[in-house]
Amino acid sequence: MIEELLKIMNPTFVILPFYFIVWLASVIRYRSYYDTVLKYFPIFLMYTLLTELLGFLVKYHDSFQLVSDDRYYWYNIIIYNIYSVVTYLYFFYIYLKVLGTEKYKKWVKLGATISMAGYLISLFFQDPFYTGLFYADSIASCFLIMCVLLYFKEKFKQEIYPTWHNLMFWTSLGLLGFHIYFPIYSLLSYLIPSTYFDFHLRGWLIGFIFFMYGSFLIGILIHRRKLFQ
């Protein structure tokens, strides 16, 4: 069903307005979390929106070209490779700040270090202008899942406040849902290309993106300032 919808319309025309809605909500409710670890969240959401917009322009307009080879003028993967590094660094920073257990903090630092080393090593074997750094993406995604699980483990032990009014809970839930699928999508798409079409991996990816940003939006709309953890 999702795949059929993708054939009818470009997913970008649906995703971009949704990104904008989530960003707008984050700005409207900014006063309720401006002094928390998520104070840069609206900037990240706008960066995501601009990344998708630039990616669309490069792919569908000849005047925007990021690679030297004219045969691949529509390649926009470098934009998303940079976005991946920035995104993982941002969320590793968040969980490093929000976690209270020193052992967990060390694990986050270790995961961030290994993830960034993965991107650096990938540059020796893959050209980031022409291919996605899928091995590094998958490694970083798995470590981000670890961070989210550590957060849930730590917070659920406390059981002080209802989680459904906690913005970090909804943010973490969205990240967990998306990144459970993302390494599967990333590796299979590049290593076994036939699965990309046979199992409609792109369509499922769009669905998980909506789940993640839908979770962000719910958290932004219903969270309470005093319950941020």
Secondary structure, DSSP 8 states (H G I E B T S, - for coil): -HHHHHHHS-THHHHHHHHHHHHHHHHHTGGGTTTSTTTTHHHHHHHHHHHHHHHHHHHH-TT---SS-GGGTT--HHHHHHHHHHHHHHHHHHHHHH---HHHHHHHHHHHHHHHHHHHHHTTTS-TTTS--HHHHHHHHHHHHHHHHHHHHHHHHH--S-GGG-HHHHHHHHHHHHHHHHHHHHHHHHHSHHHHHHTTHHHHHHHHHHHHHHHHHHHHHH--GGG--
